[in-house]
Amino acid sequence: MKQFLSVDDAGNFQALVKNALGYKAAPFKDSLLGANKRLGMLFLNPSMRTRISTQVAAKNLGMDAVVFNVGQDGWALEFEDEAIMSGSTVEHVKDAAPVLGKYFDILGIRTFPSLKNKEDDYSELYIKQFIKYSGIPVISLESSTLHPLQSLTDIITISETFKEKRKPKIVLTWAPHVKVLPQCVPNSFSQWINAWGESNFVITHPEDYELDQKFTHGATVVHDQDEALKDADFVYVKNWSTYEDYGKIYCNDPRWMMTRKKLQLTNNAKIMHCLPVRRNVELSDEVLDGNNSIVTQQAGNRVWAAQAVLAEILKGQTH
């Protein structure tokens, strides 16, 4: 593995899931793999679970991890090639990234979409420029369109939870929210579940909330949430803004919130969410705090997903 930006970089991700669960059982079994190696983690937007879990994963492998908040701790970066830098940006990524390539062995980047210009956001310019100029492997800690570490975590969590000898029914459901949120997590979850091919995958959302078909192709899309939830084994709850008329909130119908009553439509489904979650907006307290919720287990698995990915890249560097 030379980089980790999407499911396309995961190779045999069933093996990646197996390795992650191996680290969960024995976190320090490769504690010398990253000895004398450094992970640089650059954040262009806030993070809690991604930041901490990846730091813990690096430490488990013997790596040093250095965290840098680009907006707060350093100069404002310019990403456009041939830009005339007479505005607010102080340093070009073309100058910054190669230096970081000298400091670190692996670089983790977390970016965030503007939710104003779809073409710019979906171009993934920011993370691509770091790949272009740093000269070292880059891991996405979330980008404008995808969140691959979260999605690997989700597959790990489903795999260790579902033990029946059949394909589970997995439902990704839109939920209300007070803010305009990106499509990164639902895009990525759809991409990974479709690539996995081991489930009956249904996406449900109000009309006008369709996601980019390059990520959802292969899923069944239903606009009736109750219909979608019938016999579900897993329900992944997540808000996202509109894709076609980009970055808008058309509907914020509270009837789309996941409740205990809706849970009764399912096959006693496990409830998932990437966190942070708006309680009693996206999910009711009774569901989040109930026995069907595996959101804490899911968040805990973030460490093992990151550790499996870092280990694969480190092993590639030693060959």
VENCORLIN-V391671 format. One record per residue. N is the residue number from 1. RES is the residue in one small letter. PHI is phi in degrees with one decimal (* if undefined). OMEGA is omega in radians with two decimals (999 if undefined). D_FIRST is the distance of its C-alpha to the first C-alpha in whole Angstrom. Layout:
N/RES/PHI/OMEGA/D_FIRST + N/RES/PHI/OMEGA/D_FIRST
This chain:
1/m/*/-3.09/0 + 2/k/-98.9/3.09/4 + 3/q/-158.8/-3.12/6 + 4/f/-142.6/-3.09/7 + 5/l/-119.0/-3.10/11 + 6/s/-161.7/3.11/12 + 7/v/-61.2/-3.13/11 + 8/d/-64.9/-3.14/10 + 9/d/-94.0/-3.00/7 + 10/a/-81.0/-3.10/7 + 11/g/63.3/3.06/8 + 12/n/-78.6/-3.01/10 + 13/f/-79.0/2.95/11 + 14/q/-64.8/3.07/14 + 15/a/-67.6/3.10/13 + 16/l/-64.1/3.08/11 + 17/v/-62.7/3.13/14 + 18/k/-61.5/3.12/16 + 19/n/-65.1/3.13/14 + 20/a/-61.5/3.12/15 + 21/l/-67.5/3.03/18 + 22/g/-64.6/3.09/18 + 23/y/-70.0/3.09/18 + 24/k/-62.9/3.13/21 + 25/a/-75.7/-3.09/23 + 26/a/-143.6/-2.99/22 + 27/p/-59.3/-2.99/21 + 28/f/-108.4/-3.07/21 + 29/k/-67.4/3.08/20 + 30/d/-118.1/-3.01/17 + 31/s/-68.0/3.10/19 + 32/l/-103.7/-3.08/19 + 33/l/-60.3/-3.11/15 + 34/g/-101.9/-3.13/15 + 35/a/-58.6/3.14/19 + 36/n/64.6/3.08/20 + 37/k/-114.1/-3.13/17 + 38/r/-124.4/3.03/17 + 39/l/-107.3/3.02/16 + 40/g/-96.4/-3.11/18 + 41/m/-124.4/-3.11/18 + 42/l/-106.1/-3.11/20 + 43/f/-117.2/3.03/22 + 44/l/-96.1/3.04/24 + 45/n/-155.2/-3.01/26 + 46/p/-64.7/3.12/27 + 47/s/-160.5/2.98/25 + 48/m/-121.8/-3.07/25 + 49/r/-65.0/-3.12/23 + 50/t/-61.7/-3.11/20 + 51/r/-64.4/-3.03/21 + 52/i/-69.6/-3.11/22 + 53/s/-63.2/3.14/20 + 54/t/-70.9/3.05/17 + 55/q/-63.0/3.12/19 + 56/v/-62.9/3.13/20 + 57/a/-60.6/3.12/17 + 58/a/-61.6/3.14/16 + 59/k/-62.8/3.11/20 + 60/n/-60.4/3.14/19 + 61/l/-94.2/3.11/17 + 62/g/86.9/-3.13/19 + 63/m/-86.2/2.89/18 + 64/d/-90.5/3.11/20 + 65/a/-119.9/3.12/20 + 66/v/-115.5/-3.11/22 + 67/v/-105.0/-3.14/23 + 68/f/-136.1/3.09/24 + 69/n/-92.1/-2.98/26 + 70/v/-60.8/-3.07/26 + 71/g/-69.9/-3.06/29 + 72/q/-95.8/-2.97/31 + 73/d/-95.8/-3.03/30 + 74/g/-134.9/-3.13/30 + 75/w/-71.8/3.02/31 + 76/a/-67.9/-3.03/31 + 77/l/-94.3/3.01/28 + 78/e/-102.3/-3.08/28 + 79/f/-115.3/-3.11/26 + 80/e/-75.8/3.05/28 + 81/d/-66.6/3.12/28 + 82/e/61.9/3.10/31 + 83/a/-70.3/2.97/32 + 84/i/-91.2/-2.95/36 + 85/m/-87.7/3.12/35 + 86/s/-105.4/-3.13/39 + 87/g/-107.6/-3.02/38 + 88/s/-87.1/-3.14/36 + 89/t/-78.4/-3.00/33 + 90/v/-109.9/-3.06/33 + 91/e/-134.8/3.12/30 + 92/h/-90.1/3.10/28 + 93/v/-59.5/3.12/24 + 94/k/-63.1/3.10/24 + 95/d/-94.4/-3.08/26 + 96/a/-76.0/-3.02/24 + 97/a/-62.3/3.13/20 + 98/p/-62.9/3.09/21 + 99/v/-66.7/3.09/23 + 100/l/-61.5/3.07/20 + 101/g/-63.2/3.07/17 + 102/k/-81.5/-3.08/20 + 103/y/-83.0/-2.95/20 + 104/f/-124.5/3.05/17 + 105/d/-97.4/3.09/14 + 106/i/-138.3/-3.12/12 + 107/l/-122.7/3.04/14 + 108/g/-102.8/-3.08/14 + 109/i/-125.9/3.02/17 + 110/r/-119.2/3.10/19 + 111/t/-117.4/-3.10/21 + 112/f/-151.8/-3.12/24 + 113/p/-74.4/3.05/26 + 114/s/-74.7/-3.04/29 + 115/l/60.6/3.09/30 + 116/k/-117.4/-3.11/33 + 117/n/-125.1/-3.06/31 + 118/k/-63.0/-3.11/29 + 119/e/-61.7/3.13/28 + 120/d/-65.4/-3.11/27 + 121/d/-62.6/-3.07/25 + 122/y/-77.8/3.01/23 + 123/s/-74.8/-3.11/22 + 124/e/54.8/-3.08/20 + 125/l/-57.9/-3.01/21 + 126/y/-59.7/-3.08/21 + 127/i/-70.7/3.11/17 + 128/k/-65.5/3.12/17 + 129/q/-69.0/3.07/19 + 130/f/-66.1/3.09/17 + 131/i/-63.1/-3.08/14 + 132/k/-62.9/-2.95/17 + 133/y/-107.5/-3.06/19 + 134/s/-79.7/3.13/17 + 135/g/78.2/3.12/15 + 136/i/-131.3/3.13/12 + 137/p/-59.7/-3.14/9 + 138/v/-119.1/3.06/10 + 139/i/-111.1/3.04/10 + 140/s/-78.0/3.02/13 + 141/l/-98.2/-3.14/16 + 142/e/121.3/3.13/18 + 143/s/-121.4/-3.12/19 + 144/s/-67.3/-3.06/22 + 145/t/-121.8/-3.00/21 + 146/l/-140.7/3.07/18 + 147/h/-138.8/-2.96/17 + 148/p/-66.2/3.10/14 + 149/l/-64.7/3.08/14 + 150/q/-64.3/-3.08/18 + 151/s/-68.8/3.04/17 + 152/l/-61.7/3.07/15 + 153/t/-56.9/-3.11/17 + 154/d/-63.9/3.10/20 + 155/i/-63.6/3.10/19 + 156/i/-58.1/-3.08/19 + 157/t/-65.9/3.10/22 + 158/i/-65.1/-3.09/23 + 159/s/-62.6/-3.10/22 + 160/e/-81.8/-3.07/24 + 161/t/-96.7/-3.04/27 + 162/f/-97.5/-3.04/28 + 163/k/-115.9/-3.13/29 + 164/e/-75.5/-3.11/31 + 165/k/-89.7/3.08/31 + 166/r/-158.3/3.10/31 + 167/k/-79.5/3.11/28 + 168/p/-74.0/2.97/29 + 169/k/-93.0/-3.10/30 + 170/i/-114.9/-3.13/28 + 171/v/-117.2/2.98/30 + 172/l/-99.1/-3.11/29 + 173/t/-116.5/3.00/32 + 174/w/-64.2/3.10/33 + 175/a/-136.9/3.10/35 + 176/p/-67.4/3.10/37 + 177/h/-158.5/-3.11/36 + 178/v/-89.4/-3.10/38 + 179/k/-122.9/3.01/36 + 180/v/-81.3/-3.09/34 + 181/l/-114.6/-3.12/30 + 182/p/-75.8/3.13/27 + 183/q/-96.0/-2.99/25 + 184/c/-53.3/-3.05/22 + 185/v/-67.4/3.10/22 + 186/p/-64.0/3.04/24 + 187/n/-56.6/-3.04/22 + 188/s/-68.0/3.12/19 + 189/f/-59.3/3.12/20 + 190/s/-62.0/-3.13/22 + 191/q/-60.2/-3.10/19 + 192/w/-71.6/-3.13/17 + 193/i/-65.2/3.10/20 + 194/n/-65.3/3.12/21 + 195/a/-67.3/3.12/18 + 196/w/-63.3/3.06/18 + 197/g/68.3/-3.07/22 + 198/e/-108.7/-3.09/23 + 199/s/-148.8/2.91/26 + 200/n/-94.0/-2.94/29 + 201/f/-106.7/-3.12/27 + 202/v/-125.8/3.04/30 + 203/i/-112.9/3.11/30 + 204/t/-128.2/-3.12/33 + 205/h/-162.5/3.03/35 + 206/p/-63.7/3.07/38 + 207/e/-59.8/-3.13/38 + 208/d/81.9/3.09/37 + 209/y/-109.4/3.11/34 + 210/e/-58.5/3.06/32 + 211/l/-92.8/3.09/28 + 212/d/-62.2/-3.05/26 + 213/q/-65.4/3.11/26 + 214/k/-67.2/3.07/23 + 215/f/-98.9/-3.02/22 + 216/t/-97.5/-3.07/25 + 217/h/-55.7/-3.09/25 + 218/g/113.2/3.11/26 + 219/a/-90.1/2.99/27 + 220/t/-90.4/-3.12/31 + 221/v/-107.6/-3.08/33 + 222/v/-129.7/-3.14/36 + 223/h/-94.7/3.08/38 + 224/d/-99.9/-3.06/40 + 225/q/-62.1/-3.12/38 + 226/d/-60.6/3.11/41 + 227/e/-63.3/-3.12/40 + 228/a/-64.4/-3.04/36 + 229/l/-75.0/-3.08/37 + 230/k/-57.8/3.06/39 + 231/d/66.2/3.12/37 + 232/a/-68.4/3.05/34 + 233/d/-94.3/3.09/32 + 234/f/-136.0/3.06/30 + 235/v/-126.1/3.12/31 + 236/y/-98.9/-3.07/28 + 237/v/-100.3/-3.12/30 + 238/k/-161.6/3.01/29 + 239/n/-89.6/2.93/31 + 240/w/-152.4/3.11/30 + 241/s/-87.2/-3.09/32 + 242/t/-68.4/3.13/33 + 243/y/-99.6/-3.08/31 + 244/e/-65.5/2.99/33 + 245/d/-91.0/-2.69/36 + 246/y/-64.5/2.96/33 + 247/g/69.7/-3.10/33 + 248/k/-115.2/2.94/36 + 249/i/-112.3/3.10/38 + 250/y/-93.2/-3.02/40 + 251/c/-130.4/3.03/41 + 252/n/-131.2/-3.02/41 + 253/d/-63.1/-3.13/43 + 254/p/-63.3/3.11/43 + 255/r/-68.7/3.08/43 + 256/w/-85.2/3.07/39 + 257/m/-63.4/3.14/39 + 258/m/-78.2/-3.09/38 + 259/t/-126.9/3.11/41 + 260/r/-63.9/3.12/42 + 261/k/-61.1/3.11/44 + 262/k/-69.6/3.10/41 + 263/l/-60.4/-3.13/39 + 264/q/-67.0/3.08/42 + 265/l/-75.4/-3.00/41 + 266/t/-91.5/3.03/38 + 267/n/-88.6/-3.09/37 + 268/n/51.1/-2.96/37 + 269/a/-64.1/2.94/34 + 270/k/-79.5/-3.07/32 + 271/i/-104.0/-3.09/31 + 272/m/-122.6/3.04/28 + 273/h/-159.1/-3.05/28 + 274/c/-78.4/-3.08/25 + 275/l/63.8/0.03/28 + 276/p/-72.7/-3.08/29 + 277/v/-124.0/3.04/32 + 278/r/-86.5/-3.13/36 + 279/r/-63.6/3.11/38 + 280/n/62.7/2.95/41 + 281/v/-123.3/3.06/39 + 282/e/-85.5/-3.10/36 + 283/l/-134.3/3.09/37 + 284/s/-76.3/3.08/40 + 285/d/-54.0/-3.06/40 + 286/e/-62.7/3.10/41 + 287/v/-82.0/-3.12/38 + 288/l/-60.5/-3.08/36 + 289/d/-94.1/-3.10/38 + 290/g/-86.3/-3.07/39 + 291/n/-69.5/-3.13/37 + 292/n/-81.7/-3.10/35 + 293/s/-76.5/3.06/33 + 294/i/-120.3/-3.07/30 + 295/v/-66.8/3.12/28 + 296/t/-71.6/3.05/29 + 297/q/-58.0/-3.14/27 + 298/q/-59.8/-3.14/24 + 299/a/-65.9/3.10/24 + 300/g/-62.4/-3.13/24 + 301/n/-72.2/3.08/20 + 302/r/-57.8/3.13/19 + 303/v/-60.4/-3.01/18 + 304/w/-74.6/3.03/17 + 305/a/-63.5/3.14/14 + 306/a/-63.6/-3.11/13 + 307/q/-66.3/3.12/13 + 308/a/-64.0/-3.14/11 + 309/v/-68.5/3.11/8 + 310/l/-59.0/-3.12/9 + 311/a/-63.7/3.13/9 + 312/e/-61.6/-3.14/6 + 313/i/-68.7/3.12/5 + 314/l/-63.1/3.12/9 + 315/k/-63.5/3.09/9 + 316/g/-66.6/-3.14/6 + 317/q/-76.0/-3.10/9 + 318/t/-90.0/-3.11/12 + 319/h/-85.3/999/12
